[in-house]
Amino acid sequence: MGRRIQKEIILDYIKDFGSITTFQAFEDLGITKLTTRISELRADGIPIAGERIPHITRYGKHSYYNKYTIEEGVKAV
């Protein structure tokens, strides 16, 4: 699956479900480099916002993951 196709799949996923995380990209789509594809989409002019979500790991450590959405009030291509 090429970069172009992955970017389109990611955009469709965000439009369908409202957001995407790295875990969802891997589990649902088989895409392992979500952050890279998000950077490419932003470079293409797609208004994608990232939100840092706090998380506690199974070992009790504090961690974060990113949740990406299309910015509100901006129409995505």
QUILIN-V951531 format. One line per field, one symbol per residue. ss: DSSP state (H for helix, E for strand, L for the rest). phi: phi as a letter, one per 30 degrees, with the letter a starting at -180 (. if undefined). Layout:
ss->???
phi->???
//
This chain:
ss->LLHHHHHHHHHHHHHHHLLEEHHHHHHHHLLLLHHHHHHHHHHLLLLEEEEEEEEELLLLLEEEEEEEEELLLLLLL
phi->.dedddddddddddddcjaaceddddddcicccdedddddddddjddcccbdcdacddciddbbbcccbdedicddd
//
